[in-house]
Amino acid sequence: MTTTERTTLDANRRTPAEPESRGRKLRVIQMLEAYALLILLLGVAVFFSLWSKTSDVFLSTANLQTTIGNQSVVAVIALAALIPLVCQEWDLSVGAVAGLAAVMAASVLSGGTGLVVAICMSLLIGAGIGALNGIIVTRARVHAVIATLGMATILAGVTYQKTGGTPIVSNIPASVTDFGSANFLGIPQTAFVLIAVASFVYYLLEHTPFGRYLYALGVNASAAKLVGLRTKLLLFTAFVLAGLLSSIGGVLQVARAGGAEHRLGEGFTLPALAAAFLSAASVTPGRYNVGGVIIAIFFLATLNSGLNLAGAPPYVASYVNGAALIIGVGLAAYLGRKRSGETG
């Protein structure tokens, strides 16, 4: 055998291994990309656990329970924002809907109305506002950003009119506040509501035709319409679900805080949207998803909690949430284009 033939044979022997090696590297890169935010979350938690300014308190049971309990409310509202976002539509009213639902629930509870009636009324209000958003977007053809921003502004006025600027905290039944502050097996009870809502949204999006249709609508609305999907009805339903889930978050906040005040919704909108957008950078990069929302919520919560315990000024949280929203939108757009290129 000549030298040339031996070289060719050796090259042929190595060729099958090269694609396999590249495949392994690609899988590792994809896994790192999918769980980068989770790794970052764990890194931030370790940092604050070891940092002298926060190490004594950060991992305390009280701090962990407070963080999980409070973030359960924000996570439910973020899941509400996720559903229209799957269709590539923004719902900027989720925080305002939660705020109004909370104010209405607190108002009727303080007046002696039963808990079941208060919850049902709040859920109907949320679903009704979602339906109105859906009609404005699908029938009047107003851009979702404008429609929901306008709705949020209107709802801010409604909540202020209802409360007169005074928090509603009196005569809230003890059964409500006890649920919001109590723990079961060391876990805040509000977290179990989050688990139930997240499980519902996950099943809806990942294991039903409706969820697949929503994702198809988000990928290409024109193509979805051409294959026979009722795109307007799908989008309308997405906004109704967003309003309904937002109102659940509002009622949960009443239990958690023992009341409600008119500016409640303002504090929920930005972190909820930031987490919804950041979900596209985690678990399934380029695709908005439930697991990514949960990871993003607790990443932001861990970062804000650590900074707060370290004595950072309150306005730092605004910097963090605002930057997270910008980064989330940018990553979602980049990973979405990348995903489309890989599947195209």
TILUM-873620 format. One record per residue (C-alpha): residue number from 0; residue in three letters; x, y, z. Coordinates in Angstrom, 1 decimal, always signed. Example, Ala and Ser with C-alpha at 12.3 -4.5 7.8 and 13.67 -1.06 7.14 Angstrom:
<lumfis>
   num   residuo        u        v        w
     0       ALA    +12.3     -4.5     +7.8
     1       SER    +13.7     -1.1     +7.1
</lumfis>
This chain:
<lumfis>
   num   residuo        u        v        w
     0       MET     +0.0     +0.0     +0.0
     1       THR     +1.4     +3.4     -1.0
     2       THR     +1.7     +6.4     +1.3
     3       THR     -1.1     +8.2     -0.5
     4       GLU     -3.5     +5.2     -0.2
     5       ARG     -2.7     +4.9     +3.5
     6       THR     -3.4     +8.6     +4.1
     7       THR     -6.7     +8.3     +2.2
     8       LEU     -7.7     +5.3     +4.2
     9       ASP     -6.9     +7.0     +7.5
    10       ALA     -8.9    +10.1     +6.5
    11       ASN    -11.9     +7.9     +5.6
    12       ARG    -11.7     +6.2     +9.0
    13       ARG    -11.8     +9.6    +10.8
    14       THR    -14.6    +11.1     +8.8
    15       PRO    -17.6     +9.3    +10.5
    16       ALA    -16.2    +10.4    +13.9
    17       GLU    -16.1    +14.0    +13.0
    18       PRO    -19.8    +14.6    +12.6
    19       GLU    -20.4    +12.6    +15.8
    20       SER    -17.9    +14.9    +17.6
    21       ARG    -19.6    +18.0    +16.2
    22       GLY    -23.0    +16.6    +17.2
    23       ARG    -21.8    +16.1    +20.8
    24       LYS    -20.4    +19.7    +20.9
    25       LEU    -23.7    +21.0    +19.4
    26       ARG    -25.7    +19.2    +22.1
    27       VAL    -23.6    +20.6    +24.9
    28       ILE    -23.9    +24.1    +23.5
    29       GLN    -27.7    +23.7    +23.2
    30       MET    -27.9    +22.4    +26.8
    31       LEU    -25.8    +25.3    +28.1
    32       GLU    -27.9    +27.7    +26.1
    33       ALA    -31.1    +26.2    +27.4
    34       TYR    -30.1    +26.3    +31.1
    35       ALA    -27.8    +29.3    +31.2
    36       LEU    -30.4    +31.3    +33.1
    37       LEU    -30.8    +28.6    +35.6
    38       ILE    -27.1    +28.3    +36.1
    39       LEU    -26.9    +32.1    +36.5
    40       LEU    -29.7    +31.9    +39.1
    41       LEU    -27.8    +29.3    +41.1
    42       GLY    -24.6    +31.4    +40.7
    43       VAL    -26.3    +34.5    +42.1
    44       ALA    -27.8    +32.5    +45.0
    45       VAL    -24.4    +31.1    +45.9
    46       PHE    -22.8    +34.5    +45.7
    47       PHE    -25.3    +36.1    +48.1
    48       SER    -25.1    +33.1    +50.3
    49       LEU    -21.4    +33.6    +50.7
    50       TRP    -21.1    +37.4    +50.6
    51       SER    -20.5    +38.7    +54.1
    52       LYS    -23.2    +41.4    +53.8
    53       THR    -26.0    +38.9    +53.1
    54       SER    -24.7    +35.5    +54.1
    55       ASP    -26.4    +35.6    +57.6
    56       VAL    -29.9    +36.3    +56.2
    57       PHE    -30.1    +35.3    +52.5
    58       LEU    -30.6    +31.5    +53.1
    59       SER    -32.7    +31.9    +56.2
    60       THR    -36.0    +30.1    +56.2
    61       ALA    -37.9    +33.4    +56.7
    62       ASN    -36.3    +35.1    +53.7
    63       LEU    -36.8    +32.1    +51.4
    64       GLN    -40.4    +31.8    +52.4
    65       THR    -41.0    +35.5    +51.9
    66       THR    -39.4    +35.5    +48.5
    67       ILE    -41.3    +32.4    +47.3
    68       GLY    -44.6    +33.7    +48.7
    69       ASN    -44.3    +37.1    +47.2
    70       GLN    -43.1    +35.9    +43.8
    71       SER    -45.9    +33.4    +43.5
    72       VAL    -48.2    +36.4    +42.8
    73       VAL    -45.8    +37.9    +40.2
    74       ALA    -45.3    +34.5    +38.5
    75       VAL    -49.1    +34.0    +38.1
    76       ILE    -49.3    +37.4    +36.4
    77       ALA    -46.3    +36.6    +34.2
    78       LEU    -48.0    +33.4    +33.1
    79       ALA    -51.0    +35.5    +32.2
    80       ALA    -48.7    +37.7    +30.0
    81       LEU    -47.1    +34.6    +28.5
    82       ILE    -50.3    +33.4    +26.7
    83       PRO    -50.7    +36.4    +24.3
    84       LEU    -46.9    +36.6    +24.0
    85       VAL    -46.9    +33.1    +22.5
    86       CYS    -49.0    +34.7    +19.7
    87       GLN    -46.4    +37.5    +19.4
    88       GLU    -48.8    +40.0    +21.0
    89       TRP    -48.1    +42.1    +24.1
    90       ASP    -50.6    +42.5    +26.9
    91       LEU    -49.5    +45.5    +28.9
    92       SER    -52.6    +45.5    +31.0
    93       VAL    -51.9    +42.3    +33.1
    94       GLY    -50.7    +44.3    +36.1
    95       ALA    -53.6    +46.7    +35.9
    96       VAL    -56.1    +43.9    +35.7
    97       ALA    -54.5    +42.2    +38.7
    98       GLY    -54.6    +45.5    +40.6
    99       LEU    -58.3    +46.1    +39.8
   100       ALA    -59.2    +42.5    +40.7
   101       ALA    -57.4    +42.9    +44.0
   102       VAL    -59.1    +46.1    +44.8
   103       MET    -62.5    +44.8    +44.0
   104       ALA    -62.0    +41.6    +46.0
   105       ALA    -60.7    +43.5    +49.0
   106       SER    -63.6    +45.9    +48.7
   107       VAL    -66.3    +43.3    +48.8
   108       LEU    -64.6    +41.2    +51.4
   109       SER    -64.2    +44.2    +53.7
   110       GLY    -68.0    +44.8    +53.2
   111       GLY    -68.9    +41.3    +54.4
   112       THR    -69.4    +39.5    +51.1
   113       GLY    -68.5    +35.9    +51.1
   114       LEU    -65.1    +34.7    +49.8
   115       VAL    -66.5    +32.6    +47.0
   116       VAL    -68.6    +35.5    +45.7
   117       ALA    -65.6    +37.8    +45.9
   118       ILE    -63.3    +35.4    +44.0
   119       CYS    -65.9    +34.7    +41.3
   120       MET    -66.6    +38.5    +40.8
   121       SER    -62.9    +39.2    +40.5
   122       LEU    -62.4    +36.4    +38.0
   123       LEU    -65.3    +37.6    +35.9
   124       ILE    -63.9    +41.1    +35.9
   125       GLY    -60.5    +39.8    +34.7
   126       ALA    -62.0    +37.7    +32.0
   127       GLY    -64.3    +40.5    +30.9
   128       ILE    -61.4    +43.0    +30.6
   129       GLY    -59.5    +40.3    +28.6
   130       ALA    -62.4    +39.9    +26.3
   131       LEU    -62.6    +43.6    +25.8
   132       ASN    -58.9    +43.7    +25.0
   133       GLY    -59.5    +40.8    +22.5
   134       ILE    -62.3    +42.6    +20.8
   135       ILE    -60.3    +45.8    +20.4
   136       VAL    -57.4    +44.0    +19.0
   137       THR    -59.2    +41.5    +16.7
   138       ARG    -62.2    +43.5    +15.6
   139       ALA    -61.2    +47.1    +15.9
   140       ARG    -57.7    +46.1    +14.7
   141       VAL    -55.9    +48.4    +17.2
   142       HIS    -52.4    +47.2    +17.8
   143       ALA    -52.2    +45.2    +21.0
   144       VAL    -49.5    +47.4    +22.6
   145       ILE    -51.7    +50.5    +22.2
   146       ALA    -55.0    +48.7    +23.1
   147       THR    -53.6    +47.2    +26.3
   148       LEU    -51.6    +50.3    +27.3
   149       GLY    -54.8    +52.3    +27.0
   150       MET    -56.7    +49.7    +28.9
   151       ALA    -54.1    +49.8    +31.7
   152       THR    -54.4    +53.5    +31.9
   153       ILE    -58.2    +53.4    +32.2
   154       LEU    -58.0    +50.7    +34.8
   155       ALA    -55.6    +52.8    +36.9
   156       GLY    -58.2    +55.5    +36.9
   157       VAL    -60.9    +53.0    +37.9
   158       THR    -58.9    +51.6    +40.8
   159       TYR    -58.1    +55.1    +42.1
   160       GLN    -61.8    +56.1    +41.9
   161       LYS    -62.8    +52.9    +43.7
   162       THR    -60.3    +53.4    +46.5
   163       GLY    -60.1    +57.2    +46.7
   164       GLY    -56.3    +56.7    +47.1
   165       THR    -56.9    +54.9    +50.4
   166       PRO    -55.7    +51.3    +50.9
   167       ILE    -58.4    +48.7    +51.6
   168       VAL    -57.1    +46.7    +54.6
   169       SER    -59.9    +46.6    +57.1
   170       ASN    -62.2    +43.7    +57.8
   171       ILE    -60.5    +41.3    +55.4
   172       PRO    -61.5    +37.8    +56.7
   173       ALA    -58.8    +36.0    +58.8
   174       SER    -59.3    +32.9    +56.6
   175       VAL    -58.0    +34.9    +53.6
   176       THR    -55.0    +36.5    +55.3
   177       ASP    -54.2    +33.2    +57.0
   178       PHE    -54.0    +31.5    +53.7
   179       GLY    -51.7    +34.2    +52.3
   180       SER    -49.3    +34.1    +55.2
   181       ALA    -49.4    +30.4    +56.2
   182       ASN    -47.0    +27.6    +55.1
   183       PHE    -47.6    +24.0    +54.3
   184       LEU    -44.7    +21.6    +54.7
   185       GLY    -42.5    +24.7    +55.0
   186       ILE    -43.7    +26.1    +51.7
   187       PRO    -45.9    +29.2    +51.4
   188       GLN    -49.5    +28.2    +50.5
   189       THR    -49.6    +30.7    +47.7
   190       ALA    -46.8    +28.7    +45.9
   191       PHE    -49.3    +25.8    +45.5
   192       VAL    -51.6    +28.1    +43.7
   193       LEU    -48.7    +29.0    +41.4
   194       ILE    -48.0    +25.3    +40.8
   195       ALA    -51.6    +24.7    +39.9
   196       VAL    -51.7    +27.7    +37.5
   197       ALA    -48.3    +26.8    +35.9
   198       SER    -49.4    +23.2    +35.4
   199       PHE    -52.6    +24.4    +33.7
   200       VAL    -50.8    +26.8    +31.4
   201       TYR    -48.0    +24.2    +30.6
   202       TYR    -50.6    +21.6    +29.7
   203       LEU    -52.6    +24.0    +27.7
   204       LEU    -49.6    +25.2    +25.6
   205       GLU    -47.7    +22.0    +25.3
   206       HIS    -50.3    +19.2    +25.2
   207       THR    -53.4    +20.6    +23.5
   208       PRO    -54.2    +21.5    +19.9
   209       PHE    -55.2    +25.0    +21.2
   210       GLY    -51.6    +25.5    +22.5
   211       ARG    -50.1    +24.3    +19.2
   212       TYR    -52.3    +26.7    +17.3
   213       LEU    -51.2    +29.6    +19.5
   214       TYR    -47.6    +28.8    +18.8
   215       ALA    -48.3    +28.4    +15.1
   216       LEU    -50.1    +31.8    +15.1
   217       GLY    -47.0    +33.3    +16.7
   218       VAL    -44.6    +31.9    +14.2
   219       ASN    -46.5    +33.0    +11.1
   220       ALA    -50.0    +34.5    +11.4
   221       SER    -50.6    +34.5     +7.6
   222       ALA    -49.7    +30.9     +7.2
   223       ALA    -51.8    +29.9    +10.2
   224       LYS    -54.8    +31.6     +8.6
   225       LEU    -54.1    +29.9     +5.2
   226       VAL    -54.2    +26.5     +6.8
   227       GLY    -57.6    +27.2     +8.3
   228       LEU    -56.9    +28.3    +11.8
   229       ARG    -59.4    +30.8    +13.2
   230       THR    -56.7    +33.3    +14.1
   231       LYS    -59.0    +36.0    +15.5
   232       LEU    -60.8    +33.6    +17.8
   233       LEU    -57.5    +32.2    +19.0
   234       LEU    -56.1    +35.6    +19.8
   235       PHE    -59.3    +36.7    +21.4
   236       THR    -59.2    +33.6    +23.7
   237       ALA    -55.6    +34.3    +24.5
   238       PHE    -56.5    +37.7    +25.8
   239       VAL    -59.4    +36.4    +27.8
   240       LEU    -57.1    +33.8    +29.5
   241       ALA    -54.6    +36.5    +30.2
   242       GLY    -57.2    +38.6    +32.0
   243       LEU    -58.5    +35.6    +33.9
   244       LEU    -55.1    +34.6    +35.1
   245       SER    -54.2    +38.2    +36.0
   246       SER    -57.3    +38.4    +38.2
   247       ILE    -56.2    +35.2    +40.0
   248       GLY    -52.9    +36.9    +40.7
   249       GLY    -54.8    +39.9    +42.1
   250       VAL    -56.9    +37.8    +44.5
   251       LEU    -53.8    +36.0    +45.6
   252       GLN    -52.2    +39.4    +46.4
   253       VAL    -55.1    +40.3    +48.7
   254       ALA    -54.5    +37.1    +50.6
   255       ARG    -50.8    +37.7    +50.7
   256       ALA    -50.9    +41.4    +51.7
   257       GLY    -54.1    +41.4    +53.6
   258       GLY    -55.7    +44.1    +51.4
   259       ALA    -55.1    +46.2    +48.3
   260       GLU    -54.3    +49.7    +47.2
   261       HIS    -54.7    +51.6    +44.0
   262       ARG    -51.1    +51.5    +42.8
   263       LEU    -50.8    +47.8    +43.2
   264       GLY    -50.8    +46.9    +39.5
   265       GLU    -47.9    +49.3    +38.7
   266       GLY    -45.5    +47.1    +40.6
   267       PHE    -46.4    +43.9    +38.8
   268       THR    -46.4    +44.9    +35.2
   269       LEU    -42.7    +45.3    +34.5
   270       PRO    -41.3    +42.2    +36.4
   271       ALA    -44.1    +40.1    +34.9
   272       LEU    -43.4    +41.2    +31.3
   273       ALA    -39.6    +40.9    +31.9
   274       ALA    -40.0    +37.3    +33.1
   275       ALA    -42.3    +36.4    +30.2
   276       PHE    -39.8    +37.7    +27.7
   277       LEU    -36.8    +36.1    +29.4
   278       SER    -38.6    +32.7    +29.2
   279       ALA    -37.5    +32.6    +25.6
   280       ALA    -33.9    +32.5    +26.7
   281       SER    -34.4    +29.5    +29.0
   282       VAL    -35.4    +25.8    +28.7
   283       THR    -36.5    +26.1    +25.1
   284       PRO    -34.5    +29.0    +23.6
   285       GLY    -36.3    +31.1    +21.1
   286       ARG    -39.7    +29.9    +22.3
   287       TYR    -41.8    +31.5    +25.1
   288       ASN    -42.4    +28.7    +27.7
   289       VAL    -43.7    +28.1    +31.2
   290       GLY    -40.5    +26.7    +32.6
   291       GLY    -38.6    +29.7    +31.4
   292       VAL    -41.1    +32.0    +33.1
   293       ILE    -40.6    +30.3    +36.5
   294       ILE    -36.8    +30.4    +36.2
   295       ALA    -36.8    +34.0    +35.1
   296       ILE    -39.1    +35.0    +38.0
   297       PHE    -36.9    +33.5    +40.6
   298       PHE    -33.7    +34.8    +39.0
   299       LEU    -35.0    +38.3    +39.2
   300       ALA    -36.4    +37.7    +42.7
   301       THR    -33.1    +36.3    +43.9
   302       LEU    -31.1    +39.2    +42.5
   303       ASN    -33.4    +41.8    +43.9
   304       SER    -33.6    +40.1    +47.3
   305       GLY    -29.8    +39.8    +47.6
   306       LEU    -29.4    +43.5    +46.6
   307       ASN    -32.1    +44.6    +49.1
   308       LEU    -30.4    +42.6    +51.9
   309       ALA    -27.1    +44.2    +51.0
   310       GLY    -28.6    +47.6    +51.6
   311       ALA    -29.0    +48.7    +47.9
   312       PRO    -31.3    +51.7    +47.4
   313       PRO    -34.9    +50.8    +46.4
   314       TYR    -34.5    +52.3    +43.0
   315       VAL    -32.0    +49.6    +42.1
   316       ALA    -34.9    +47.1    +41.6
   317       SER    -36.2    +49.4    +38.8
   318       TYR    -32.8    +49.2    +37.1
   319       VAL    -32.7    +45.5    +37.4
   320       ASN    -36.3    +44.9    +36.1
   321       GLY    -35.9    +47.5    +33.3
   322       ALA    -32.6    +46.0    +32.1
   323       ALA    -34.1    +42.5    +32.3
   324       LEU    -37.0    +43.6    +30.1
   325       ILE    -34.7    +45.1    +27.5
   326       ILE    -32.4    +42.0    +27.6
   327       GLY    -35.4    +39.7    +27.5
   328       VAL    -36.9    +41.3    +24.4
   329       GLY    -33.5    +41.3    +22.7
   330       LEU    -32.7    +37.7    +23.5
   331       ALA    -36.2    +36.6    +22.5
   332       ALA    -35.9    +38.3    +19.1
   333       TYR    -32.3    +36.9    +18.6
   334       LEU    -33.1    +33.3    +19.7
   335       GLY    -36.4    +33.4    +17.7
   336       ARG    -34.5    +34.3    +14.5
   337       LYS    -31.9    +31.6    +15.3
   338       ARG    -34.6    +29.0    +15.9
   339       SER    -36.4    +29.9    +12.7
   340       GLY    -33.1    +29.6    +10.8
   341       GLU    -32.4    +26.1    +12.3
   342       THR    -35.9    +24.8    +11.5
   343       GLY    -36.2    +26.5     +8.2
</lumfis>
